[in-house]
Amino acid sequence: MRSIIGLALSILAVASANAQTIDFRTVKCQEIAALPMEALDFVSVWLDGFSADEEDAESMKADFSGTDADEIKAYCQQHPDTAFLKAVEEMDKEK
């Protein structure tokens, strides 16, 4: 448990050093597909929290294996003009 908390704090420290605000309502898939995999991993973790419902509110994904990031990249490469949050909705429908 301590290692997960330590990892989360390390990620937050690194992320805050280069912090910028991203309004995902305006982001297109083309922009997401162009991100390096490390950035897509962060987007994947953000999506996990963004899409969590009340029952999942106390949990956090601890597996950063990139599976979700790979799916996001593949979908966005196939749909570059789609708004990113719309793409997320469509990916959820396909599951």
N, C-alpha and C positions, 0 to 999 in steps of 0.2 A: 504494500500500500504506500509506503514511504517513497519507493522508487517512482511510482506513478505520479504522486504529488510533486516530487522533485522534477520529473520530466515536464509536467505541466508548467511549473514555475519557470523552468529553463526556457521553454517555448515562449512563454509570455514575456520574459526578459529580452529575448532576442527579437521578438516581434515588435515590442515597444520601442526598441532602439531605432527601428526604421519605420515607425508607425505612419500610416496614412489612412485616410478614410475612403472606403470604397462603397459607393451606392449601388448595390447589386440590382436595384430596380432598373438601372440604365445600362447595365453590362450586357453585351451580346455574346453569344457562344464563340464567335470568332476570337474575341479577346481572351476567353477562358481557355480555349484550345491552344492558344499561343503561349500560355504560361508554362514555366518549367515544372516538372513533376513535384518538386519540393513545395512549390506554391500551391499546386493542385491538392496536395495532401492537406494543407491548411484549409483550403476551400472545402474539402471533403469533411473535415472536422467541424468547420463552421456550419455546414449544411446539416450535419448530424444534430447540432444544437438548435438550429433554426427550425428544423422540421420535427423536433421532439414534441410530443404532446405532454399533457400534465402527468401522465403515468410514468413517462421516461425522464421527467425533469431532474431527478436526483442521480441519474446515471450519465456516464460519458464514455464514448468509444475509446477503448484503450489499445486497439489494434490499428496501427498506422501503416498497414502493409501496402497500401496503394490501390487496393482492388476498386474501391469507390472512385478514386482519382482516375484510374484507367477507364472506367465506365463513363465518367464525366467527359474525359478527353475524347473518347471515341464518339460519343453522342454529339458533342459540340463540333467535332470535325465534320460530321455528316449533316449538321444543321447550323452552319455558321451565322446565318442571319436571324436566328431565333433568339429572343430575349432569354437570358440565362435562367431567370426564375421560372419562365414558361417551360423551358427545357427540363428543369427539375420536376415540374408537375408532370410532364409527359413521361419522363423516365419512371416516376413513381407509378403511373398508370400501367406501364409495361411490365412491372414486377408482379 
